[in-house]
Amino acid sequence: MTREEATYNGDGGKLETASSFRPWVSAATATEKRAEGLPDLHAYVTGGA
């Protein structure tokens, strides 16, 4: 999945456009309790267009 795109005016030229994409992320689908002092571990469903 593409996260960032940039268009330049020629090789080494000026930046013309830039876009970034943030994929869709669900609420946590699973949680694992870990040893004391460590944060819980979470799993998520992700997707993009």
C-alpha positions as CSV (number, residue, x, y, z in Angstrom):
1,M,0.0,0.0,0.0
2,T,1.3,3.4,-0.9
3,R,1.7,5.7,2.1
4,E,3.2,8.8,0.4
5,E,3.5,10.2,-3.1
6,A,5.6,13.1,-4.3
7,T,5.8,14.7,-7.8
8,Y,8.9,16.7,-8.8
9,N,9.4,19.0,-11.8
10,G,12.1,17.0,-13.5
11,D,15.1,15.1,-12.0
12,G,16.2,17.1,-8.9
13,G,13.5,19.7,-9.6
14,K,11.1,21.5,-7.4
15,L,8.5,19.6,-5.4
16,E,5.2,20.1,-7.2
17,T,2.7,18.0,-5.2
18,A,2.8,15.8,-2.2
19,S,0.1,13.5,-0.7
20,S,0.1,11.1,2.3
21,F,-2.5,8.4,3.0
22,R,-3.5,7.0,6.4
23,P,-5.0,3.5,6.2
24,W,-8.3,2.7,7.9
25,V,-7.8,1.0,11.3
26,S,-10.5,-0.7,13.2
27,A,-11.0,-0.7,17.0
28,A,-8.9,-3.3,18.7
29,T,-9.9,-6.8,17.6
30,A,-7.9,-8.7,20.2
31,T,-6.0,-7.8,23.4
32,E,-3.3,-9.8,25.2
33,K,-2.4,-9.0,28.8
34,R,1.3,-9.1,29.3
35,A,3.7,-9.3,32.3
36,E,3.6,-6.6,34.9
37,G,5.3,-3.4,33.7
38,L,4.5,-4.1,30.0
39,P,1.6,-2.5,28.1
40,D,-1.2,-4.7,26.8
41,L,-0.7,-5.9,23.2
42,H,-3.5,-5.1,20.7
43,A,-4.4,-6.4,17.3
44,Y,-6.2,-4.4,14.6
45,V,-7.8,-4.9,11.2
46,T,-6.4,-2.4,8.6
47,G,-7.3,-1.5,5.1
48,G,-6.9,1.0,2.4
49,A,-8.4,2.1,-0.9
